Amino acid sequence: MKKIIGIFVAVGFLVFVLPSCSFTLNGSSTVGLKTIYVGYFDNNAPFVVSNLSQNFTEALKARIRSTTSLSIVQTQQADAVLTGTITGYSIAPVSIQATTGNAPPIAGASALTITVEVKYVNNVDKKLSYEQSFSEPGNFTGDLTGSKQDNLITTLNLALTEDIFNKAFASW
């Protein structure tokens, strides 16, 4: 009998208390913000990929459009301003593959790392502003050309824009 009463109490709790609770999964906060300016991220890395600046800037804008109700404007007189530059695009070996004979070892896998310097100014709440460098590595094997390079850059852009967005709007 005590078990049945316990079950009724638990079900009652779930039915009456939990529906009044709510939470959001993205955790983004744009309180007080209506507009944002996203500047063009020039590629100042020593190694320049021709479309990296355009693709990164558009990926950042798409992330903001898809997750917030902020209007992206063309003037820096916005409630928030996101600007920056791409400062690094480098490829380095991450594992060495053994060879036979007197042949030198070769890279078994390599990592492409993209680094972006970001300045975020929140004109509504200045203490939320920041200036920070973000960096994302992505491993690959073989040569990095064509669609393989494009796919890896797209993946790294998504990760970078997620980090930048979280820092600006989720305080992560």
C-alpha positions as CSV (number, residue, x, y, z in Angstrom):
1,M,0.0,0.0,0.0
2,K,2.9,2.4,0.8
3,K,4.4,1.7,-2.6
4,I,1.1,2.6,-4.3
5,I,0.9,5.9,-2.4
6,G,4.5,6.6,-3.2
7,I,3.9,6.1,-6.9
8,F,0.8,8.4,-6.8
9,V,2.9,11.1,-5.1
10,A,5.7,10.7,-7.7
11,V,3.2,10.9,-10.6
12,G,1.5,13.8,-9.0
13,F,4.8,15.6,-8.7
14,L,5.6,15.0,-12.3
15,V,2.2,16.0,-13.6
16,F,1.9,19.2,-11.6
17,V,5.4,20.5,-10.9
18,L,7.5,19.7,-14.0
19,P,5.2,21.4,-16.6
20,S,5.9,24.7,-14.8
21,C,9.6,24.3,-15.3
22,S,11.2,25.4,-18.5
23,F,14.7,25.7,-19.9
24,T,16.5,26.5,-23.2
25,L,19.1,24.3,-24.8
26,N,21.1,26.9,-26.7
27,G,21.6,29.1,-23.6
28,S,22.1,32.2,-25.7
29,S,21.4,35.5,-24.2
30,T,20.8,38.6,-26.4
31,V,19.1,40.6,-23.6
32,G,18.8,44.2,-24.7
33,L,20.3,43.6,-28.1
34,K,18.4,44.2,-31.3
35,T,21.1,44.7,-33.9
36,I,24.6,43.4,-34.6
37,Y,27.3,44.4,-37.0
38,V,29.5,41.6,-38.3
39,G,32.6,42.9,-40.0
40,Y,34.5,41.2,-42.8
41,F,37.2,39.0,-41.4
42,D,40.3,39.7,-43.5
43,N,42.8,36.9,-43.9
44,N,46.1,38.0,-42.6
45,A,47.6,34.5,-42.1
46,P,51.0,33.9,-43.7
47,F,49.3,31.3,-45.9
48,V,46.2,32.6,-47.6
49,V,43.3,30.6,-49.0
50,S,41.4,32.7,-51.4
51,N,37.8,32.2,-50.2
52,L,38.5,31.6,-46.5
53,S,37.6,35.2,-45.4
54,Q,34.3,35.2,-47.2
55,N,33.4,31.7,-46.1
56,F,34.2,32.4,-42.4
57,T,32.4,35.7,-42.3
58,E,29.3,34.2,-43.9
59,A,29.4,31.2,-41.5
60,L,29.5,33.5,-38.5
61,K,26.6,35.5,-39.9
62,A,24.6,32.3,-40.5
63,R,25.2,31.1,-37.0
64,I,23.9,34.4,-35.6
65,R,20.9,34.4,-38.0
66,S,19.9,30.8,-37.2
67,T,20.1,31.1,-33.4
68,T,19.1,34.6,-32.5
69,S,16.6,37.2,-33.5
70,L,19.3,39.9,-33.9
71,S,19.2,41.9,-37.1
72,I,22.5,42.0,-38.9
73,V,23.2,45.6,-40.0
74,Q,25.8,47.3,-42.2
75,T,26.9,49.9,-39.7
76,Q,29.0,49.7,-36.6
77,Q,26.4,51.9,-34.8
78,A,24.7,48.6,-33.8
79,D,23.9,47.2,-30.3
80,A,26.8,44.8,-30.7
81,V,29.8,44.7,-33.0
82,L,31.8,41.6,-34.0
83,T,35.1,42.2,-35.9
84,G,38.4,40.5,-36.4
85,T,40.9,38.9,-38.6
86,I,42.1,35.4,-39.6
87,T,45.6,35.3,-38.2
88,G,46.6,31.7,-38.8
89,Y,46.2,29.0,-41.3
90,S,48.9,26.3,-40.8
91,I,49.5,22.7,-41.5
92,A,51.7,20.5,-39.2
93,P,52.3,16.8,-38.9
94,V,50.6,15.1,-35.9
95,S,51.8,11.5,-36.4
96,I,54.9,10.1,-38.1
97,Q,54.7,7.1,-40.3
98,A,57.8,4.8,-40.3
99,T,59.5,4.0,-43.6
100,T,61.9,1.3,-44.6
101,G,65.6,1.6,-45.5
102,N,67.2,5.0,-45.3
103,A,64.1,6.9,-46.3
104,P,63.1,9.7,-43.9
105,P,59.9,9.3,-42.0
106,I,56.8,10.9,-43.4
107,A,53.7,12.3,-41.9
108,G,51.0,9.7,-41.3
109,A,48.5,12.4,-40.5
110,S,48.5,16.2,-40.4
111,A,46.5,18.9,-38.8
112,L,45.2,22.1,-40.3
113,T,44.7,24.8,-37.7
114,I,42.8,28.0,-38.3
115,T,43.2,30.9,-35.9
116,V,40.9,33.9,-35.7
117,E,41.4,37.1,-33.6
118,V,38.0,38.4,-32.5
119,K,36.8,41.7,-31.0
120,Y,33.3,41.7,-29.6
121,V,31.8,44.9,-28.3
122,N,28.5,44.8,-26.6
123,N,27.3,48.5,-26.6
124,V,24.4,47.6,-24.2
125,D,26.4,45.9,-21.5
126,K,30.1,46.7,-21.9
127,K,31.3,44.1,-19.4
128,L,30.2,41.4,-21.9
129,S,32.7,42.7,-24.5
130,Y,35.9,40.7,-25.2
131,E,38.9,40.5,-27.4
132,Q,40.2,36.9,-27.8
133,S,42.0,34.5,-30.2
134,F,40.2,31.3,-31.2
135,S,41.9,28.4,-32.8
136,E,40.6,25.1,-34.2
137,P,42.6,22.1,-35.4
138,G,41.4,19.4,-37.8
139,N,43.3,16.2,-38.6
140,F,43.6,14.8,-42.1
141,T,45.6,12.2,-44.0
142,G,47.2,12.6,-47.4
143,D,47.2,15.8,-49.4
144,L,44.9,18.6,-48.5
145,T,43.5,19.8,-51.8
146,G,40.1,20.4,-53.6
147,S,37.0,19.2,-51.9
148,K,38.9,17.6,-49.0
149,Q,40.3,21.0,-48.1
150,D,36.9,22.7,-48.6
151,N,35.2,20.2,-46.3
152,L,37.8,20.5,-43.6
153,I,37.7,24.3,-43.7
154,T,33.8,24.2,-43.5
155,T,34.1,21.9,-40.4
156,L,36.6,24.2,-38.7
157,N,34.6,27.3,-39.6
158,L,31.6,25.7,-37.9
159,A,33.6,24.9,-34.8
160,L,35.1,28.4,-34.7
161,T,31.8,30.2,-35.1
162,E,30.3,28.1,-32.4
163,D,33.1,29.1,-30.0
164,I,32.8,32.8,-30.9
165,F,29.0,32.7,-30.6
166,N,29.1,31.0,-27.2
167,K,31.7,33.4,-25.9
168,A,29.6,36.4,-27.0
169,F,26.1,35.2,-26.2
170,A,26.3,32.3,-23.8
171,S,29.3,33.5,-21.7
172,W,31.0,30.1,-22.1
